[in-house]
Amino acid sequence: MDQSIWIDKLKEKGLKATQQRLAILEVLVEENFPLSAQNIFSKLRRNNPNLRLSTVYRTLNSFVEKKIVRKLDLIDKESFFELLSGEHHHHLICMKCGEIIPIDCPLKDYEEELIDNTDYTIIDHRLKIYGICPRCR
């Protein structure tokens, strides 16, 4: 991860580029799929034993507020977080192991048809597909 890009992004959003913020961003960049705060905390805790889960939550919530990260409610009541990359996508979720796979959006043509038929201005749509992954089958 090129930290200078993220340092500039944080400054642009009015946030200080602390080691903890950069570390959380690094995990999100490296994994490149939605993670829970607990997942992120577990990955960072190994090298930073003084890190608190509450710090991870606070940081993620500030990232959501500043539109750096998107908060997703995918499984039960646990929230997941992913970087806002500008690429619109959806998620395929395993109901047994909780694996989450980003998938391309299949709704572009349908969205355009809705606009034509209803004269709505479509702001957003979300699609979550649940199933059982090959490993859990």
Buried (B, 14 or more C-beta within 10 A) or exposed (E): EEEEEBBEBBEEEEBEBEEBBBBBBBBBBEBEEBBBBEBBBBBBBEEBEEBEEEBBBEBBBBBBEBEBBBBBEBBEEEBBBBBEEEEEEBBBBBEEEBBBBBEEBEBEEEEEEBEEEEEEEEEEEEEEEEEEBEEEE
